[in-house]
Amino acid sequence: MQEKISPARRVSGAIRLPGDKSISHRYAMLAAIANGSSRIRNYSGGADCQSTLRAMAALGAGVEPKNGEIVIHGRGLEGLSAPAADLDAGNSGSTIRMLSGILAGQKFTSRIFGDESLSRRPMDRIMKPLAEMGAVIAAREGRFPPLQITGAPLRPIEYTLPVPSAQVKSCVLLAGLYAEGETIVNEPIRSRDHTEIALREFGAGIRVEPRRITLRGRPRLEGRDLAVPSDLSSAAFFMVAALLVPDSDLVIQGVGLNPTRSKLLDFLVSIGARIQILDVAEANGELVGDLRISSAPIRGGRIEGEMTAALIDEIPVLAVLGAASDNGLEIRDASELRVKETDRIDTVARNFERMGIHVEARPDGMLVPGRQHFRAAQFDSFGDHRIAMAFAVAALRADGESIIDNADSAAVSFPQFFSMLRECSS
Ligand code: S3P
Protein backbone atom coordinates (compact mmCIF):
# COMPACT_ATOMS: atom_id res chain seq x y z
CA MET A 1 0.00 0.00 0.00
CA GLN A 2 1.12 3.54 -0.82
CA GLU A 3 0.40 6.72 1.14
CA LYS A 4 0.74 10.20 -0.33
CA ILE A 5 1.84 12.96 2.03
CA SER A 6 1.57 16.65 1.22
CA PRO A 7 3.73 19.28 2.87
CA ALA A 8 2.16 20.87 5.96
CA ARG A 9 2.02 24.50 7.02
CA ARG A 10 1.02 23.66 10.56
CA VAL A 11 0.67 20.71 12.94
CA SER A 12 -1.94 21.44 15.59
CA GLY A 13 -4.85 20.23 17.70
CA ALA A 14 -5.23 17.81 20.58
CA ILE A 15 -4.75 14.11 19.92
CA ARG A 16 -4.84 10.89 21.91
CA LEU A 17 -2.72 8.03 20.65
CA PRO A 18 -3.13 4.25 21.02
CA GLY A 19 -1.80 2.25 23.95
CA ASP A 20 1.88 1.65 24.58
CA LYS A 21 3.18 -1.36 22.71
CA SER A 22 5.75 -2.43 25.31
CA ILE A 23 3.29 -2.23 28.21
CA SER A 24 0.52 -4.00 26.26
CA HIS A 25 2.72 -7.04 25.57
CA ARG A 26 3.66 -7.32 29.23
CA TYR A 27 0.11 -6.98 30.52
CA ALA A 28 -1.16 -9.65 28.12
CA MET A 29 1.56 -12.13 29.05
CA LEU A 30 1.28 -11.60 32.81
CA ALA A 31 -2.53 -11.60 32.74
CA ALA A 32 -2.44 -15.01 31.02
CA ILE A 33 -0.34 -16.56 33.80
CA ALA A 34 -2.12 -14.75 36.63
CA ASN A 35 -5.00 -16.18 38.63
CA GLY A 36 -8.40 -14.73 37.78
CA SER A 37 -9.32 -12.18 35.16
CA SER A 38 -7.65 -8.96 34.07
CA ARG A 39 -9.32 -6.10 32.26
CA ILE A 40 -6.99 -4.07 30.04
CA ARG A 41 -8.09 -0.68 28.75
CA ASN A 42 -6.39 1.00 25.76
CA TYR A 43 -4.54 -2.19 24.77
CA SER A 44 -2.41 -1.49 21.68
CA GLY A 45 -4.26 -2.25 18.43
CA GLY A 46 -0.93 -2.70 16.63
CA ALA A 47 -0.29 -6.01 14.89
CA ASP A 48 2.61 -6.84 17.26
CA CYS A 49 0.41 -6.79 20.35
CA GLN A 50 -2.27 -8.77 18.55
CA SER A 51 0.40 -11.44 17.91
CA THR A 52 0.97 -11.63 21.65
CA LEU A 53 -2.77 -11.89 22.37
CA ARG A 54 -3.18 -14.70 19.84
CA ALA A 55 -0.20 -16.55 21.30
CA MET A 56 -1.59 -16.29 24.84
CA ALA A 57 -4.96 -17.58 23.61
CA ALA A 58 -3.23 -20.46 21.81
CA LEU A 59 -1.57 -21.32 25.14
CA GLY A 60 -4.96 -21.61 26.79
CA ALA A 61 -5.67 -18.17 28.25
CA GLY A 62 -9.17 -16.82 27.67
CA VAL A 63 -8.91 -13.66 25.57
CA GLU A 64 -12.07 -11.67 25.13
CA PRO A 65 -12.38 -8.26 23.45
CA LYS A 66 -15.15 -6.44 25.34
CA ASN A 67 -16.38 -2.88 24.68
CA GLY A 68 -13.03 -1.69 23.38
CA GLU A 69 -11.18 -3.38 26.24
CA ILE A 70 -9.49 -6.76 26.44
CA VAL A 71 -10.46 -9.16 29.18
CA ILE A 72 -7.97 -11.94 29.80
CA HIS A 73 -8.91 -14.96 31.89
CA GLY A 74 -5.63 -16.10 33.40
CA ARG A 75 -4.71 -19.73 33.92
CA GLY A 76 -2.22 -19.28 36.76
CA LEU A 77 1.53 -19.84 36.62
CA GLU A 78 1.12 -23.58 35.98
CA GLY A 79 -2.06 -23.46 33.93
CA LEU A 80 -0.95 -22.87 30.33
CA SER A 81 -1.39 -25.76 27.94
CA ALA A 82 0.55 -26.96 24.90
CA PRO A 83 -0.56 -25.04 21.79
CA ALA A 84 -2.20 -27.02 19.00
CA ALA A 85 0.03 -25.36 16.38
CA ASP A 86 3.27 -23.40 16.18
CA LEU A 87 3.01 -19.93 17.76
CA ASP A 88 3.28 -17.00 15.34
CA ALA A 89 5.09 -13.90 16.66
CA GLY A 90 4.63 -12.07 13.34
CA ASN A 91 6.98 -9.06 13.19
CA SER A 92 7.33 -8.81 16.96
CA GLY A 93 10.71 -9.15 18.66
CA SER A 94 9.09 -8.45 22.02
CA THR A 95 6.64 -11.34 21.57
CA ILE A 96 9.20 -13.96 20.64
CA ARG A 97 11.88 -12.88 23.10
CA MET A 98 9.71 -12.24 26.15
CA LEU A 99 7.30 -15.15 25.61
CA SER A 100 10.29 -17.52 25.28
CA GLY A 101 10.96 -16.83 28.96
CA ILE A 102 7.49 -18.11 29.86
CA LEU A 103 7.69 -21.04 27.44
CA ALA A 104 11.01 -22.11 28.97
CA GLY A 105 9.25 -22.84 32.27
CA GLN A 106 6.44 -24.97 30.85
CA LYS A 107 6.05 -28.75 31.02
CA PHE A 108 5.59 -28.93 27.25
CA THR A 109 7.57 -28.19 24.11
CA SER A 110 6.50 -25.35 21.84
CA ARG A 111 7.66 -23.83 18.59
CA ILE A 112 7.50 -20.12 17.83
CA PHE A 113 8.23 -18.46 14.49
CA GLY A 114 8.01 -15.02 12.93
CA ASP A 115 7.81 -13.20 9.61
CA GLU A 116 10.73 -12.73 7.24
CA SER A 117 12.14 -9.75 9.17
CA LEU A 118 11.86 -11.43 12.58
CA SER A 119 13.39 -14.60 11.16
CA ARG A 120 16.61 -12.66 10.54
CA ARG A 121 16.88 -11.23 14.08
CA PRO A 122 19.26 -12.72 16.66
CA MET A 123 17.78 -14.91 19.40
CA ASP A 124 21.04 -16.16 20.91
CA ARG A 125 20.81 -13.24 23.34
CA ILE A 126 17.86 -14.99 25.04
CA MET A 127 18.92 -18.56 24.32
CA LYS A 128 22.06 -18.23 26.40
CA PRO A 129 20.45 -17.21 29.72
CA LEU A 130 17.50 -19.58 29.21
CA ALA A 131 19.89 -22.48 28.60
CA GLU A 132 21.73 -21.52 31.82
CA MET A 133 18.39 -21.76 33.59
CA GLY A 134 17.88 -25.28 32.22
CA ALA A 135 15.66 -24.89 29.15
CA VAL A 136 16.55 -26.62 25.89
CA ILE A 137 16.16 -24.36 22.87
CA ALA A 138 16.87 -25.15 19.25
CA ALA A 139 17.06 -22.40 16.63
CA ARG A 140 17.74 -22.15 12.94
CA GLU A 141 21.52 -21.89 12.48
CA GLY A 142 21.76 -21.85 16.27
CA ARG A 143 20.42 -18.32 16.63
CA PHE A 144 17.47 -17.41 14.39
CA PRO A 145 13.72 -18.16 14.58
CA PRO A 146 11.90 -20.47 14.50
CA LEU A 147 12.70 -21.51 18.06
CA GLN A 148 11.81 -24.85 19.53
CA ILE A 149 11.60 -24.50 23.29
CA THR A 150 11.55 -27.56 25.51
CA GLY A 151 10.42 -26.38 28.91
CA ALA A 152 12.11 -27.66 32.05
CA PRO A 153 12.15 -27.08 35.80
CA LEU A 154 14.22 -23.87 35.79
CA ARG A 155 17.12 -22.86 38.02
CA PRO A 156 17.40 -19.25 39.16
CA ILE A 157 20.47 -17.45 37.79
CA GLU A 158 22.27 -14.16 38.19
CA TYR A 159 22.66 -12.71 34.71
CA THR A 160 24.46 -9.60 33.50
CA LEU A 161 23.07 -8.29 30.22
CA PRO A 162 25.79 -8.19 27.55
CA VAL A 163 23.64 -5.87 25.36
CA PRO A 164 21.27 -3.21 26.70
CA SER A 165 17.92 -4.87 25.98
CA ALA A 166 14.65 -4.71 27.86
CA GLN A 167 13.46 -7.71 25.89
CA VAL A 168 16.31 -9.87 27.16
CA LYS A 169 15.95 -8.57 30.72
CA SER A 170 12.21 -9.30 30.58
CA CYS A 171 12.75 -12.76 29.14
CA VAL A 172 15.03 -13.71 32.05
CA LEU A 173 12.63 -12.21 34.62
CA LEU A 174 9.61 -14.01 33.13
CA ALA A 175 11.56 -17.28 33.17
CA GLY A 176 12.54 -16.41 36.75
CA LEU A 177 8.86 -16.61 37.70
CA TYR A 178 9.15 -20.36 37.11
CA ALA A 179 12.44 -20.84 38.98
CA GLU A 180 12.59 -21.75 42.67
CA GLY A 181 14.58 -18.99 44.43
CA GLU A 182 15.89 -15.57 43.40
CA THR A 183 16.66 -14.65 39.81
CA ILE A 184 18.89 -11.60 39.49
CA VAL A 185 19.44 -9.46 36.41
CA ASN A 186 22.20 -6.85 36.32
CA GLU A 187 21.96 -4.23 33.61
CA PRO A 188 25.08 -2.10 33.05
CA ILE A 189 23.00 0.22 30.84
CA ARG A 190 19.49 0.92 32.02
CA SER A 191 16.62 -0.17 29.77
CA ARG A 192 12.87 0.36 29.99
CA ASP A 193 11.46 -1.04 33.24
CA HIS A 194 7.85 -1.82 32.30
CA THR A 195 8.32 -5.51 33.17
CA GLU A 196 9.51 -4.72 36.69
CA ILE A 197 6.57 -2.35 37.22
CA ALA A 198 4.03 -4.78 35.76
CA LEU A 199 5.39 -7.72 37.78
CA ARG A 200 4.89 -5.69 40.95
CA GLU A 201 1.37 -4.73 39.83
CA PHE A 202 0.46 -8.39 39.38
CA GLY A 203 1.80 -9.19 42.86
CA ALA A 204 5.28 -10.64 42.25
CA GLY A 205 8.02 -10.06 44.82
CA ILE A 206 10.57 -7.91 43.03
CA ARG A 207 13.33 -5.67 44.32
CA VAL A 208 14.78 -2.99 42.08
CA GLU A 209 18.13 -1.46 42.99
CA PRO A 210 20.21 0.67 40.66
CA ARG A 211 21.18 -1.59 37.73
CA ARG A 212 20.10 -4.75 39.59
CA ILE A 213 16.74 -6.50 39.71
CA THR A 214 15.93 -9.38 42.02
CA LEU A 215 12.80 -11.47 41.49
CA ARG A 216 11.47 -14.12 43.84
CA GLY A 217 10.36 -17.19 41.89
CA ARG A 218 7.02 -18.98 41.91
CA PRO A 219 4.80 -16.14 43.07
CA ARG A 220 1.04 -16.20 42.90
CA LEU A 221 0.09 -13.53 40.35
CA GLU A 222 -3.35 -11.96 40.60
CA GLY A 223 -5.45 -10.61 37.71
CA ARG A 224 -5.78 -6.82 37.66
CA ASP A 225 -7.71 -3.94 36.11
CA LEU A 226 -5.20 -2.04 34.05
CA ALA A 227 -5.07 1.01 31.80
CA VAL A 228 -2.33 1.27 29.18
CA PRO A 229 -0.96 4.80 28.68
CA SER A 230 -0.55 6.09 25.14
CA ASP A 231 2.72 5.17 23.49
CA LEU A 232 5.49 7.76 23.86
CA SER A 233 7.35 6.17 20.96
CA SER A 234 4.28 6.76 18.75
CA ALA A 235 4.01 10.28 20.17
CA ALA A 236 7.62 10.89 19.10
CA PHE A 237 6.54 11.03 15.43
CA PHE A 238 3.97 13.72 16.19
CA MET A 239 6.36 15.63 18.42
CA VAL A 240 8.98 15.75 15.69
CA ALA A 241 6.28 16.73 13.17
CA ALA A 242 5.36 19.69 15.38
CA LEU A 243 9.03 20.66 15.71
CA LEU A 244 9.71 20.39 11.97
CA VAL A 245 6.75 22.40 10.73
CA PRO A 246 6.71 26.10 11.63
CA ASP A 247 3.73 27.57 13.54
CA SER A 248 2.84 24.23 15.09
CA ASP A 249 1.21 23.77 18.45
CA LEU A 250 0.11 20.27 19.38
CA VAL A 251 -1.26 18.64 22.52
CA ILE A 252 -0.85 14.87 22.96
CA GLN A 253 -2.98 13.47 25.75
CA GLY A 254 -2.48 10.62 28.19
CA VAL A 255 1.06 9.74 27.15
CA GLY A 256 3.20 7.28 29.11
CA LEU A 257 6.03 9.24 30.74
CA ASN A 258 7.93 6.44 32.44
CA PRO A 259 11.38 7.92 33.22
CA THR A 260 13.16 5.10 31.37
CA ARG A 261 11.32 6.21 28.20
CA SER A 262 10.97 9.95 28.73
CA LYS A 263 14.68 10.64 28.13
CA LEU A 264 13.25 11.55 24.74
CA LEU A 265 11.73 14.68 26.27
CA ASP A 266 14.97 15.57 28.06
CA PHE A 267 16.89 15.21 24.83
CA LEU A 268 14.43 17.25 22.75
CA VAL A 269 14.38 20.04 25.34
CA SER A 270 18.21 19.99 25.48
CA ILE A 271 18.35 20.76 21.74
CA GLY A 272 15.83 23.57 21.88
CA ALA A 273 12.34 22.00 21.76
CA ARG A 274 9.52 23.71 23.62
CA ILE A 275 7.64 20.99 25.47
CA GLN A 276 5.29 21.45 28.39
CA ILE A 277 4.19 18.54 30.54
CA LEU A 278 0.66 19.07 31.80
CA ASP A 279 -1.29 17.00 34.32
CA VAL A 280 0.96 14.16 35.42
CA ALA A 281 -0.72 11.22 37.17
CA GLU A 282 0.11 7.63 37.97
CA ALA A 283 -1.69 4.58 36.61
CA ASN A 284 -0.68 1.04 37.57
CA GLY A 285 2.76 2.24 38.58
CA GLU A 286 3.37 4.07 35.29
CA LEU A 287 3.49 7.88 34.92
CA VAL A 288 1.02 9.39 32.46
CA GLY A 289 0.62 13.00 31.33
CA ASP A 290 -0.35 15.40 28.58
CA LEU A 291 2.33 16.99 26.42
CA ARG A 292 2.21 20.29 24.59
CA ILE A 293 4.76 20.81 21.83
CA SER A 294 5.24 24.00 19.86
CA SER A 295 7.64 24.68 17.05
CA ALA A 296 11.00 26.14 18.00
CA PRO A 297 14.44 26.39 16.45
CA ILE A 298 16.28 23.10 16.99
CA ARG A 299 20.02 23.29 17.58
CA GLY A 300 20.96 19.63 17.01
CA GLY A 301 23.50 17.71 19.04
CA ARG A 302 24.81 14.26 19.79
CA ILE A 303 23.19 11.06 21.04
CA GLU A 304 25.58 8.54 22.60
CA GLY A 305 26.05 5.99 25.38
CA GLU A 306 23.08 5.54 27.72
CA MET A 307 21.09 8.13 25.79
CA THR A 308 21.32 6.02 22.63
CA ALA A 309 19.95 2.99 24.51
CA ALA A 310 17.12 5.08 25.97
CA LEU A 311 16.15 6.54 22.57
CA ILE A 312 16.78 3.49 20.42
CA ASP A 313 13.26 3.33 18.88
CA GLU A 314 13.14 7.08 18.28
CA ILE A 315 16.42 7.40 16.39
CA PRO A 316 14.96 7.19 12.85
CA VAL A 317 12.62 10.12 13.45
CA LEU A 318 15.26 12.05 15.42
CA ALA A 319 17.62 11.65 12.46
CA VAL A 320 14.95 13.35 10.33
CA LEU A 321 14.78 16.20 12.86
CA GLY A 322 18.59 16.38 12.82
CA ALA A 323 18.64 17.12 9.09
CA ALA A 324 16.47 20.19 9.72
CA SER A 325 18.35 21.34 12.84
CA ASP A 326 20.92 24.13 12.93
CA ASN A 327 23.97 22.02 13.67
CA GLY A 328 22.93 18.50 12.68
CA LEU A 329 22.82 15.33 14.72
CA GLU A 330 25.47 12.73 15.46
CA ILE A 331 24.35 9.30 16.65
CA ARG A 332 26.90 7.01 18.30
CA ASP A 333 26.88 3.64 20.09
CA ALA A 334 23.87 2.52 18.06
CA SER A 335 24.95 -0.79 16.53
CA GLU A 336 21.68 -2.28 17.94
CA LEU A 337 19.92 -0.29 15.19
CA ARG A 338 21.36 -2.77 12.71
CA VAL A 339 19.33 -5.66 14.20
CA LYS A 340 15.93 -4.00 14.56
CA GLU A 341 12.95 -4.72 12.24
CA THR A 342 15.29 -3.53 9.49
CA ASP A 343 18.89 -2.36 9.63
CA ARG A 344 17.74 1.13 10.55
CA ILE A 345 21.07 2.81 9.83
CA ASP A 346 20.82 1.51 6.29
CA THR A 347 17.08 2.14 5.76
CA VAL A 348 17.30 5.69 7.13
CA ALA A 349 20.31 6.41 4.89
CA ARG A 350 18.57 4.99 1.80
CA ASN A 351 15.50 7.16 2.31
CA PHE A 352 17.63 10.23 3.05
CA GLU A 353 19.42 9.65 -0.24
CA ARG A 354 16.07 9.65 -2.07
CA MET A 355 15.25 13.09 -0.70
CA GLY A 356 18.69 14.51 -1.41
CA ILE A 357 19.69 14.59 2.25
CA HIS A 358 23.31 13.96 3.01
CA VAL A 359 24.15 11.46 5.76
CA GLU A 360 27.29 9.64 6.77
CA ALA A 361 26.28 6.10 7.80
CA ARG A 362 28.70 4.46 10.22
CA PRO A 363 28.90 0.91 11.61
CA ASP A 364 27.36 2.06 14.89
CA GLY A 365 25.57 5.26 14.06
CA MET A 366 25.34 8.15 11.66
CA LEU A 367 26.20 11.79 11.17
CA VAL A 368 23.40 13.94 9.78
CA PRO A 369 24.46 17.49 8.89
CA GLY A 370 21.90 20.20 9.68
CA ARG A 371 20.08 22.87 7.66
CA GLN A 372 19.33 20.53 4.76
CA HIS A 373 16.66 20.95 2.14
CA PHE A 374 13.87 18.33 2.24
CA ARG A 375 13.11 17.31 -1.35
CA ALA A 376 9.83 15.49 -2.01
CA ALA A 377 10.53 11.83 -2.78
CA GLN A 378 9.19 8.32 -3.09
CA PHE A 379 10.20 6.58 0.13
CA ASP A 380 10.09 2.94 1.10
CA SER A 381 9.29 1.63 4.57
CA PHE A 382 11.28 -1.50 3.70
CA GLY A 383 8.59 -3.24 5.76
CA ASP A 384 9.57 -1.38 8.96
CA HIS A 385 6.84 0.52 10.83
CA ARG A 386 9.15 3.13 12.32
CA ILE A 387 10.77 3.84 8.94
CA ALA A 388 7.31 4.34 7.35
CA MET A 389 6.33 6.81 10.07
CA ALA A 390 9.67 8.64 10.26
CA PHE A 391 9.62 9.43 6.55
CA ALA A 392 5.94 10.35 6.56
CA VAL A 393 6.95 13.00 9.09
CA ALA A 394 9.90 14.07 6.91
CA ALA A 395 7.46 14.44 4.02
CA LEU A 396 5.52 17.12 5.92
CA ARG A 397 8.48 19.44 5.45
CA ALA A 398 9.24 18.51 1.83
CA ASP A 399 8.90 20.83 -1.17
CA GLY A 400 6.06 18.82 -2.76
CA GLU A 401 4.00 15.67 -2.44
CA SER A 402 5.87 12.54 -1.31
CA ILE A 403 4.92 8.87 -1.51
CA ILE A 404 5.57 6.20 1.09
CA ASP A 405 5.70 2.69 -0.40
CA ASN A 406 4.76 -0.25 1.82
CA ALA A 407 3.13 2.23 4.19
CA ASP A 408 0.91 -0.48 5.68
CA SER A 409 3.85 -1.60 7.82
CA ALA A 410 2.96 1.29 10.18
CA ALA A 411 0.14 -0.98 11.43
CA VAL A 412 2.70 -3.09 13.28
CA SER A 413 2.55 -0.53 16.09
CA PHE A 414 0.09 2.14 14.99
CA PRO A 415 -2.70 1.28 12.50
CA GLN A 416 -4.28 4.76 12.65
CA PHE A 417 -1.00 6.61 12.08
CA PHE A 418 -1.67 8.07 8.63
CA SER A 419 -5.22 9.17 9.37
CA MET A 420 -4.12 10.83 12.62
CA LEU A 421 -1.20 12.54 10.92
CA ARG A 422 -3.60 13.98 8.34
CA GLU A 423 -6.02 15.02 11.06
CA CYS A 424 -3.51 17.24 12.82
CA SER A 425 -1.57 18.61 9.85
CA SER A 426 -2.87 21.29 7.54
C1 S3P B 1 11.22 -3.24 23.67
C2 S3P B 1 12.58 -3.14 23.84
C3 S3P B 1 13.46 -2.60 22.81
C4 S3P B 1 12.69 -1.83 21.75
C5 S3P B 1 11.47 -2.54 21.29
C6 S3P B 1 10.54 -2.80 22.45
C7 S3P B 1 10.44 -3.80 24.77
O1 S3P B 1 14.13 -3.65 22.18
O2 S3P B 1 13.53 -1.54 20.66
O3 S3P B 1 10.79 -1.78 20.32
O4 S3P B 1 9.20 -3.74 24.73
O5 S3P B 1 11.05 -4.33 25.72
P1 S3P B 1 15.48 -4.29 22.76
O6 S3P B 1 15.15 -4.98 24.04
O7 S3P B 1 15.93 -5.28 21.72
O8 S3P B 1 16.42 -3.16 22.92
Boltz pocket constraint, residues with backbone or C-beta under 6 A from the ligand:
constraints:
  - pocket:
      binder: B
      contacts: [[A, 21], [A, 22], [A, 23], [A, 93], [A, 94], [A, 164], [A, 165], [A, 166], [A, 167], [A, 168], [A, 170], [A, 192], [A, 312], [A, 313], [A, 336]]
      max_distance: 6.0
